[in-house]
């Protein structure tokens, strides 16, 4: 189920509706969703790669990428027109040059590959800032084990139940929460897991979340939406 909470006419947060969580409209064998952490997702890929004799090189980062200007290389499917310089970030600090037929950039919204090749992203962009915290919550929030979308007078929050009784809280941060008032830039030192939970508490009021025994994980990030 997915629950929606909105502020009523008096500004009090209340559940407006609860509906089946079905984002998969195509008929499939298992029409369900599960939230799997990054480590779990990566382990699936790593195990599959191992079956094909492949492995992930860590810690290695790309330093530069060049695409050949030779038309013969670009049109020959057997050529290696892409040159990538890799930095090995261990104690050796050595550089490695790789010539490749293709380079697949799967590096997310703030893609290094896209920036290195000067590829623009067209459309409407926003730089909203979000905080995320994972905890085992002692709370009276009635839909703590359902995905919940909360719009309150204090801001927007998304609650997602996770494994081992944990929940993940996503909350949109205001400029005053995270920006340095002098520079106008994001200052992550202004944020902490305790501060994120305090922001979430304001958004979930009048429901309560007690201080957890530990914070499993937290972060802040900039979401650049393209519309």
Rosetta silent file (secondary structure, phi, psi, omega in degrees, C-alpha in Angstrom):
SEQUENCE: XXXXXXXXXXXXXXXXXXXXXXXXXXXXXXXXXXXXXXXXXXXXXXXXXXXXXXXXXXXXXXXXXXXXXXXXXXXXXXXXXXXXXXXXXXXXXXXXXXXXXXXXXXXXXXXXXXXXXXXXXXXXXXXXXXXXXXXXXXXXXXXXXXXXXXXXXXXXXXXXXXXXXXXXXXXXXXXXXXXXXXXXXXXXXXXXXXXXXXXXXXXXXXXXXXXXXXXXXXXXXXXXXXX
SCORE:     score description
SCORE:     0.000 S_00000001
   1 L     0.000  153.135  173.068    0.000    0.000    0.000 S_00000001
   2 E  -124.806  130.095 -176.432    0.969    3.615   -0.477 S_00000001
   3 E  -110.733  142.453  178.670   -0.386    6.254    1.885 S_00000001
   4 E  -116.784  130.642  178.849   -0.741    9.965    1.201 S_00000001
   5 E  -122.436  133.893  179.123   -0.703   12.547    3.981 S_00000001
   6 E  -136.922  158.612  175.302   -1.595   16.210    3.550 S_00000001
   7 E   -78.200  134.402  178.337   -2.231   19.153    5.835 S_00000001
   8 L   -80.552 -171.843 -176.419   -5.916   19.864    6.346 S_00000001
   9 L   -62.549  -21.850  178.112   -7.548   23.297    6.394 S_00000001
  10 L   -95.169    4.545 -179.994   -6.254   23.825    9.934 S_00000001
  11 L    81.581   12.047 -178.850   -2.694   22.861    8.965 S_00000001
  12 L   -94.614  131.632 -178.940   -2.858   19.511   10.777 S_00000001
  13 E   -71.356  131.862  179.614   -1.275   16.545    9.031 S_00000001
  14 E  -151.937  152.775  178.910   -3.728   13.733    8.267 S_00000001
  15 E   -70.851  127.711  179.692   -3.970   10.796    5.891 S_00000001
  16 E   -94.735  -30.110  177.030   -5.894   11.773    2.771 S_00000001
  17 E  -168.972  162.902  176.110   -5.971    8.344    1.105 S_00000001
  18 E  -139.913  125.748 -174.482   -4.371    4.926    0.965 S_00000001
  19 E  -132.942  159.187  175.954   -4.199    2.974   -2.297 S_00000001
  20 L   -61.275  137.792  179.351   -2.571   -0.239   -3.545 S_00000001
  21 L   -86.264   98.797 -179.103    1.069    0.285   -4.484 S_00000001
  22 L  -138.987   90.454  178.183    1.095   -0.843   -8.092 S_00000001
  23 L   -93.809   -8.686  179.233    3.505    1.029  -10.318 S_00000001
  24 L   -95.166  105.952 -177.564    3.958   -1.971  -12.654 S_00000001
  25 L   -90.874  -19.657  179.125    1.129   -1.773  -15.198 S_00000001
  26 L   -79.916  134.104  178.806    2.499   -4.422  -17.566 S_00000001
  27 L   -58.818  120.778  178.710    1.364   -7.980  -16.728 S_00000001
  28 L  -134.606  167.036 -176.253    4.326   -9.712  -15.070 S_00000001
  29 L   -67.194  -42.074 -178.559    4.803  -12.854  -13.012 S_00000001
  30 L  -121.849   90.649 -175.532    5.575  -11.007   -9.780 S_00000001
  31 L   -81.203   55.464 -178.124    3.758   -7.623   -9.772 S_00000001
  32 L  -128.458  169.659  176.143    5.486   -6.399   -6.615 S_00000001
  33 L  -127.932  150.912  175.922    8.221   -3.983   -5.650 S_00000001
  34 L  -142.291  141.707  176.095   11.036   -4.261   -3.151 S_00000001
  35 L   -93.001  117.243 -178.704   13.582   -1.735   -1.966 S_00000001
  36 L  -117.235  129.658 -176.088   17.060   -3.250   -2.143 S_00000001
  37 L   -67.606  166.089 -174.804   20.073   -1.329   -0.892 S_00000001
  38 H   -58.667  -39.900  178.962   22.977   -0.460   -3.155 S_00000001
  39 H   -60.727  -40.285  178.219   25.181   -3.201   -1.740 S_00000001
  40 H   -65.803  -41.799  178.821   22.542   -5.808   -2.542 S_00000001
  41 H   -64.579  -45.573 -178.971   22.074   -4.534   -6.098 S_00000001
  42 H   -62.379  -37.737 -178.409   25.824   -4.403   -6.706 S_00000001
  43 H   -64.231  -33.024  177.362   26.287   -7.956   -5.413 S_00000001
  44 H   -64.377  -45.919  178.782   23.809   -9.233   -8.021 S_00000001
  45 H   -65.555  -42.459 -177.924   25.791   -7.585  -10.830 S_00000001
  46 H   -63.144  -42.844  178.858   29.143   -8.680   -9.374 S_00000001
  47 H   -64.475  -40.586  179.219   28.017  -12.312   -9.105 S_00000001
  48 H   -66.016  -40.545  177.609   26.685  -12.260  -12.669 S_00000001
  49 H   -62.498  -41.043 -179.077   29.936  -10.737  -13.963 S_00000001
  50 H   -60.543  -35.208  178.145   31.964  -13.394  -12.144 S_00000001
  51 H   -64.097  -21.350  179.880   30.035  -16.098  -13.998 S_00000001
  52 L  -107.712   16.273  176.863   31.337  -14.550  -17.225 S_00000001
  53 L    74.264   24.402 -178.459   34.922  -14.137  -16.032 S_00000001
  54 L  -115.129  154.368  179.507   34.605  -10.396  -15.350 S_00000001
  55 L  -145.422  154.259  176.940   35.432   -8.350  -12.269 S_00000001
  56 L   -87.154  131.722  178.184   35.093   -4.763  -11.073 S_00000001
  57 L   -90.070  121.227  178.629   38.389   -2.886  -10.630 S_00000001
  58 L  -132.286  148.401  -14.906   38.514   -0.926   -7.381 S_00000001
  59 L   -89.603  114.586 -178.446   39.557    1.735   -6.537 S_00000001
  60 E  -129.851  136.618  179.783   39.850    3.096  -10.090 S_00000001
  61 E  -133.215  144.282  177.532   38.471    6.396  -11.426 S_00000001
  62 E   -72.990  139.463  178.146   38.436    7.878  -14.941 S_00000001
  63 E  -106.170  -36.816  178.905   40.695   10.897  -15.453 S_00000001
  64 E  -155.962  157.865  177.352   40.057   11.704  -19.118 S_00000001
  65 E  -140.518  134.290 -179.467   38.220   10.388  -22.155 S_00000001
  66 E  -131.774  139.193  177.416   38.986   11.092  -25.820 S_00000001
  67 E  -111.996  129.135 -177.310   37.097   10.117  -28.936 S_00000001
  68 L   -59.252  146.325  175.337   39.038    9.715  -32.187 S_00000001
  69 L   -95.583   -2.305 -178.305   38.400   12.210  -34.991 S_00000001
  70 L   -77.084  119.416 -177.212   39.351    9.675  -37.669 S_00000001
  71 H   -62.771  -33.052 -179.847   36.277    8.814  -39.685 S_00000001
  72 H   -64.551  -40.641  178.298   37.686    5.393  -40.594 S_00000001
  73 H   -67.608  -39.118 -176.531   37.985    4.471  -36.922 S_00000001
  74 H   -69.356  -27.439 -177.800   34.535    5.801  -36.099 S_00000001
  75 H   -95.746  -10.955 -179.555   32.872    3.775  -38.863 S_00000001
  76 L   -90.991  113.474 -177.248   34.832    0.553  -38.288 S_00000001
  77 L   -67.105  -12.083 -179.374   32.991   -1.613  -35.720 S_00000001
  78 L  -100.354    0.041 -179.187   36.245   -3.483  -34.981 S_00000001
  79 L   -85.188  173.358 -179.738   38.349   -0.397  -34.211 S_00000001
  80 L  -123.961   76.559 -171.530   39.102    1.087  -30.787 S_00000001
  81 L   -82.822   -5.911 -176.832   38.321    4.799  -31.215 S_00000001
  82 E  -105.748  129.429  177.408   37.856    5.646  -27.512 S_00000001
  83 E  -115.512  123.418 -179.656   40.829    6.399  -25.279 S_00000001
  84 E  -122.440  130.813  173.901   40.302    6.496  -21.518 S_00000001
  85 E   -99.949  126.395 -177.323   42.909    7.371  -18.915 S_00000001
  86 E  -111.630  139.808  174.277   42.296    5.695  -15.575 S_00000001
  87 E  -102.797  124.529  173.015   43.697    6.668  -12.187 S_00000001
  88 E   -87.668  116.560 -168.693   44.396    3.865   -9.735 S_00000001
  89 L   -89.060   10.320  175.911   43.588    5.449   -6.386 S_00000001
  90 L   -82.402 -165.171 -174.349   45.530    3.043   -4.207 S_00000001
  91 L   -66.683  -22.395 -178.786   49.039    3.733   -2.956 S_00000001
  92 L   -71.400  -30.395 -179.630   50.611    3.176   -6.378 S_00000001
  93 L    51.819   33.668 -178.325   48.744    6.157   -7.898 S_00000001
  94 L   -84.858  158.360  177.405   49.559    4.781  -11.335 S_00000001
  95 E  -105.259  146.316  177.887   47.824    5.753  -14.572 S_00000001
  96 E  -132.336  134.252  178.340   46.443    3.287  -17.079 S_00000001
  97 E  -106.470  126.987 -179.466   45.419    3.996  -20.677 S_00000001
  98 E  -119.555  129.710  173.102   42.638    1.878  -22.149 S_00000001
  99 E  -102.417  124.903 -172.080   41.623    1.860  -25.824 S_00000001
 100 E  -129.845  155.802  172.744   38.028    0.726  -26.190 S_00000001
 101 L   -75.341  -41.550 -179.552   35.404    0.149  -28.830 S_00000001
 102 L  -140.342  152.323  169.043   32.705    1.595  -26.595 S_00000001
 103 L  -126.800  123.869 -179.681   32.478    3.271  -23.212 S_00000001
 104 L   -99.907  117.164  179.360   29.162    2.987  -21.392 S_00000001
 105 L   -92.940  104.342  178.585   28.517    5.859  -18.997 S_00000001
 106 L  -116.426   48.114 -169.768   26.226    4.637  -16.201 S_00000001
 107 L  -111.538   27.960  164.220   27.267    7.250  -13.694 S_00000001
 108 L    81.375 -167.716 -172.594   24.004    8.911  -12.828 S_00000001
 109 L   -65.361  -30.402 -179.535   22.515   12.367  -12.830 S_00000001
 110 L  -106.875   54.578 -169.682   25.862   14.131  -12.306 S_00000001
 111 L   -61.711  123.288  173.070   27.594   12.100  -15.009 S_00000001
 112 H   -66.060  -40.157 -179.138   31.361   12.554  -15.351 S_00000001
 113 H   -60.712  -45.445 -179.389   31.191   10.991  -18.827 S_00000001
 114 H   -62.933  -44.094  179.890   28.565   13.473  -19.999 S_00000001
 115 H   -66.437  -40.215 -178.449   30.493   16.454  -18.668 S_00000001
 116 H   -64.126  -32.646 -179.057   33.811   15.188  -20.092 S_00000001
 117 L   -95.126    1.749  177.837   32.284   14.879  -23.579 S_00000001
 118 L    68.247   31.011 -179.823   30.401   18.179  -23.359 S_00000001
 119 L   -87.537  120.844 -178.138   26.981   16.559  -23.729 S_00000001
 120 L   -86.290  157.012  173.927   24.265   18.932  -22.557 S_00000001
 121 L  -111.355  112.869 -176.438   21.004   17.962  -20.883 S_00000001
 122 L   -88.294  150.551  178.838   18.121   19.866  -22.415 S_00000001
 123 L   122.715 -172.982 -179.172   14.919   20.672  -20.592 S_00000001
 124 L   -85.798  128.297 -179.343   13.852   22.217  -17.323 S_00000001
 125 E  -119.459  141.913  173.347   16.276   21.597  -14.481 S_00000001
 126 E  -127.701  151.060  179.344   15.876   22.099  -10.770 S_00000001
 127 E  -117.427   59.128  178.215   18.486   21.732   -8.069 S_00000001
 128 E   -73.140  144.673 -176.207   16.355   20.678   -5.130 S_00000001
 129 E  -108.753  130.093 -176.771   18.341   19.404   -2.137 S_00000001
 130 E  -122.942  149.169  171.473   17.260   16.287   -0.289 S_00000001
 131 E  -113.375  149.380 -179.046   18.346   14.566    2.903 S_00000001
 132 E  -134.879  137.061  176.668   18.113   10.823    3.520 S_00000001
 133 E  -144.127  136.979  177.176   18.334    8.891    6.775 S_00000001
 134 E  -109.352  126.889  179.810   17.889    5.180    7.596 S_00000001
 135 E  -147.016  163.319  162.731   16.775    4.235   11.112 S_00000001
 136 E   -93.351  113.185 -168.313   14.787    1.694   13.105 S_00000001
 137 L   -98.258  128.874  167.743   11.947    3.961   14.155 S_00000001
 138 L   -97.392  101.856 -169.244    9.980    3.880   17.380 S_00000001
 139 E  -144.552  156.837  173.041    7.027    5.907   16.160 S_00000001
 140 L  -100.368   11.096  177.294    3.267    6.312   16.349 S_00000001
 141 L   -65.579  122.898 -169.420    3.024    7.100   12.632 S_00000001
 142 L   -69.597  -21.161 -177.422    0.250    4.723   11.488 S_00000001
 143 L  -113.186   37.726 -176.460    1.696    3.874    8.065 S_00000001
 144 L   -65.486  -22.631  177.745    5.291    3.267    9.102 S_00000001
 145 L  -103.694   15.708  171.768    5.316   -0.083    7.218 S_00000001
 146 L  -119.877  149.287  170.181    3.759    1.370    4.087 S_00000001
 147 E   -61.516  128.555 -175.324    5.351    3.635    1.530 S_00000001
 148 E  -132.928  137.640  177.016    4.067    7.074    2.514 S_00000001
 149 E  -114.514  121.599 -171.878    4.195   10.458    0.810 S_00000001
 150 E  -117.278  126.104  173.037    3.835   13.383    3.185 S_00000001
 151 E  -121.188  105.836 -178.701    3.077   16.998    2.281 S_00000001
 152 E  -119.189  175.447  178.386    2.904   19.130    5.408 S_00000001
 153 L   -67.888  -14.256  179.736    3.173   22.808    6.185 S_00000001
 154 L   -98.488   -1.844  177.435    6.801   22.111    7.173 S_00000001
 155 E   134.289 -173.051 -175.730    7.775   20.472    3.880 S_00000001
 156 E  -110.167  142.383 -176.540    7.713   17.247    1.890 S_00000001
 157 E  -145.737  145.394  175.441    8.852   13.837    3.061 S_00000001
 158 E  -122.248  128.969  178.161    8.819   10.285    1.697 S_00000001
 159 E  -111.097  127.319  179.950    8.842    7.277    4.033 S_00000001
 160 E  -128.072  121.368  177.213    9.876    3.897    2.650 S_00000001
 161 E   -69.026  143.181 -179.235    9.903    0.708    4.755 S_00000001
 162 L  -126.044 -175.843 -179.599   13.095   -1.304    4.526 S_00000001
 163 H   -69.814  159.846  174.556   14.504   -4.632    5.641 S_00000001
 164 H    55.655   39.137  175.717   15.093   -5.553    9.300 S_00000001
 165 H    68.521    9.489  179.278   12.398   -3.121   10.557 S_00000001
 166 E   -81.718  159.986  169.884   14.283   -0.112    9.209 S_00000001
 167 E  -129.583  154.570  172.476   12.704    2.813    7.404 S_00000001
 168 E  -113.483  132.213  177.097   14.202    5.329    5.013 S_00000001
 169 E  -113.366  120.468  170.860   13.155    8.966    5.217 S_00000001
 170 E  -102.413  131.294  177.473   13.668   11.288    2.269 S_00000001
 171 E  -137.153  134.764  177.486   13.058   14.944    3.054 S_00000001
 172 E   -77.241  127.035 -175.845   13.346   18.008    0.851 S_00000001
 173 E   -94.030  146.681  174.893   15.628   20.522    2.523 S_00000001
 174 L   -85.963  163.583  178.782   15.172   24.275    2.469 S_00000001
 175 H   -58.586  -37.274 -178.246   17.999   26.631    1.567 S_00000001
 176 H   -68.106  -21.777  179.250   18.286   27.703    5.197 S_00000001
 177 H   -73.170  -37.233 -163.819   18.869   24.069    6.192 S_00000001
 178 H  -128.407  -19.670 -175.893   21.872   23.386    3.984 S_00000001
 179 E   -88.223  141.434  173.229   23.193   26.503    2.205 S_00000001
 180 L   -71.969  120.814 -175.926   26.020   28.622    3.560 S_00000001
 181 L   -64.531  -20.592 -179.929   24.450   32.091    3.965 S_00000001
 182 L   -82.829  -47.278 -175.596   27.727   33.761    2.970 S_00000001
 183 L   -94.858  -22.344 -175.681   28.592   31.822   -0.180 S_00000001
 184 L    75.947    8.674 -179.193   25.133   30.523   -1.136 S_00000001
 185 L   -99.607  158.785  177.654   26.713   27.088   -1.722 S_00000001
 186 E   -64.887  128.155  178.543   25.730   23.723   -0.274 S_00000001
 187 L  -122.706   98.061 -175.025   27.549   23.183    3.021 S_00000001
 188 H   -68.345  -17.176  177.882   27.154   19.567    4.144 S_00000001
 189 H   -69.252  -15.115  178.060   28.812   20.339    7.474 S_00000001
 190 H   -79.022   -6.145 -175.178   25.593   22.151    8.419 S_00000001
 191 L  -120.247  154.050  177.808   23.772   18.821    8.338 S_00000001
 192 L  -154.215  166.577  178.619   23.925   15.618   10.418 S_00000001
 193 H   -61.994  -35.849  177.601   21.659   12.580   10.895 S_00000001
 194 H   -63.734  -41.488  179.677   20.237   14.097   14.069 S_00000001
 195 H   -66.834  -38.506  178.078   19.406   17.330   12.224 S_00000001
 196 H   -63.358  -42.691  179.608   17.796   15.387    9.386 S_00000001
 197 H   -66.117  -34.635  178.133   15.606   13.473   11.820 S_00000001
 198 H   -65.405  -38.704  176.385   14.616   16.711   13.524 S_00000001
 199 H   -64.027  -42.801  178.844   13.526   18.105   10.142 S_00000001
 200 H   -63.668  -37.918  178.728   11.546   14.914    9.478 S_00000001
 201 H   -59.944  -41.162  179.162    9.891   15.205   12.899 S_00000001
 202 H   -64.140  -38.651 -179.852    8.599   18.674   12.004 S_00000001
 203 H   -69.891  -30.838 -176.347    7.193   17.356    8.735 S_00000001
 204 H   -92.912   -6.581  179.141    5.482   14.405   10.474 S_00000001
 205 L   -54.052  133.223   19.427    4.022   16.393   13.400 S_00000001
 206 L   -91.124    3.821  177.089    1.759   15.592   15.294 S_00000001
 207 L   -74.299  155.650 -172.237    3.154   12.060   14.915 S_00000001
 208 L  -120.364  148.336  170.149    6.334   11.346   16.850 S_00000001
 209 E  -128.777  119.401  179.156    9.616    9.543   16.191 S_00000001
 210 L   -73.292  160.537  177.233   11.777    8.760   19.214 S_00000001
 211 L   -63.347  124.435 -178.161   15.541    9.109   19.099 S_00000001
 212 L   -74.291  161.047  177.149   16.876    5.877   17.557 S_00000001
 213 L   -67.986  -30.116  177.642   19.580    3.757   19.159 S_00000001
 214 L  -156.466  159.295  173.908   21.702    4.286   16.044 S_00000001
 215 L  -103.623  116.398 -174.269   21.616    5.872   12.607 S_00000001
 216 L   -69.774  -39.625 -177.901   22.168    3.179   10.003 S_00000001
 217 E  -169.153  151.820  175.778   23.042    5.555    7.139 S_00000001
 218 E  -157.948  159.259  175.338   22.447    9.119    6.004 S_00000001
 219 E  -165.739  171.569  168.251   23.375   11.554    3.254 S_00000001
 220 E  -129.034  149.911  179.735   22.354   14.723    1.432 S_00000001
 221 E  -154.652  159.231  176.850   22.242   15.145   -2.329 S_00000001
 222 E   -99.784  126.070  179.602   21.176   17.511   -5.084 S_00000001
 223 E  -102.874  115.299  179.440   18.480   16.218   -7.386 S_00000001
 224 E   -99.407   95.750 -176.515   18.573   17.740  -10.868 S_00000001
 225 E   -79.257  137.132  177.218   15.152   17.037  -12.377 S_00000001
 226 E  -114.735  123.168 -178.580   14.774   17.185  -16.145 S_00000001
 227 L  -124.466    0.000    0.000   11.311   17.847  -17.491 S_00000001
